[in-house]
Amino acid sequence: MITRETLLQLDATDPLAARREAFVLPANTIYLDGNSLGAMPRAAAERVRHTLDHDWSQALVRSWNAPPSGAGWVDLPQRVGAKIGRLIGARDGETLACDSTSVNLFKLLSLALKLRPDRRLILSDRDNFPTDLYMAQGLSALLGGEHQLRAVAPDEVEAAIDERVAVVSLSHVNYRNGALYDMAAITRRAHEAGALMLWDLAHSAGALPIALADCDVDLAVGCGYKYFNGGPGAPAYLYVAQRLQPQATSPLTGWFGHEKPFEFIPAYAPAAGIDRMQVGTPAILSMSALDAALDIWDGVDLQQLRAKSIRQCETFVALVEQWMPGVFEVTSPLDSARRGSQVCLRHEQAWPIMQALIGRGVIGDVRAPDILRFGFTPLYVSYADVWDAANTLREIMQHGEWTQPRFQARAKVT
Ligand SMILES: Cc1ncc(COP(=O)(O)O)c(C=O)c1O
């Protein structure tokens, strides 16, 4: 039997509890949507203010160059990329913060096809995030349709990896149900078949430990605005294994990826290493916010983070099953080793139920048509929050609060 008191005791001894202070969180709100948009770190707001009030307004164009005269804007993609690299088990020089996840998918899928010229398939799973599938479809159309996306059921992926596959492109954690792939096993399987492996880490980086280099992963992309708390539309990142970098070429040959961008040479020549994956001028305001947000991770033990995330998810599932048996179907894997940091519940009235929850200050989201999604971000969600969120859900279901007409109205963003 889980009681609120036992959870308060867990909070009292939680080594991550103090990290919550690093965030601005609204009063009377339990935020379980950090897997969509991470909460705002105090340091990110201060940094953007400094960038506006000093670096942009006062130092102006000088800020592009290195300190002391500048703010080093021009190297921010590498510096931010390096901070992310340390959180996903990459080696130095393998990561870069840039563009959006979608654009980075396009770049990496395209370079993967070039690296495997005799192969014609991009293999994915049909439950992958739509942009991952759409970017592959667009690339295939651009290449005249000779290359195809093959999207199979998640449990058929391993068997579908064969010598026709140029690249296996998967999300490490599924956005809709939180299912977690075995990165080491699938990467090994892809390599045995001579294919490259591309992981989308949007829902796993910052939620659990990742060992890209140890798993010998070829390529990866991910978001800056979810568990990394970089702010709405924050720059994304990409990873290219060192051993591939000399042959890896970007299809988007912008001037920031040139070996000498400030010599303004008419002919394109790629920069060495990961730098060639840049396209155009980085978005400095957002990149500054992300840079400051990443400092929160200094000293965070990712094993401890994972242990807290698992305990929070298990507690939430246990409370839902204890208090509301048969009301929801838990669509996330029940085995914690196979789940990321979210719990998904199916109910045909998912939308009004979530709106009623949000009305009571418990913020999750809905994935059409019938999934309520609850993300657990151990840096700022407490164990008591988990109890309070489940208890609020119980009250809403008991009193049928969600049936009120005001909770039916649909919004553009869910
Ligand atoms: C797995 C995955 N990939 C990519 C994205 C989004 O890509 P972008 O930042 O280009 O919008 C999301 C957004 O939720 C996602 O869940």
The ligand as a Gaussian input file, in Angstrom:
#p B3LYP/6-31G(d) Opt

LIG

0 1
 C       10.855000      11.280000     -31.550000
 C       10.711000      12.693000     -31.983000
 N       11.464000      13.159000     -32.992000
 C       11.356000      14.442000     -33.415000
 C       10.464000      15.309000     -32.819000
 C       10.272000      16.721000     -33.261000
 O       11.139000      17.184000     -34.203000
 P       11.291000      18.757000     -34.447000
 O       12.046000      19.303000     -33.285000
 O       11.978000      18.859000     -35.741000
 O        9.914000      19.343000     -34.448000
 C        9.677000      14.873000     -31.759000
 C        8.739000      15.808000     -31.123000
 O        8.029000      15.525000     -30.218000
 C        9.799000      13.531000     -31.349000
 O        9.038000      13.089000     -30.353000

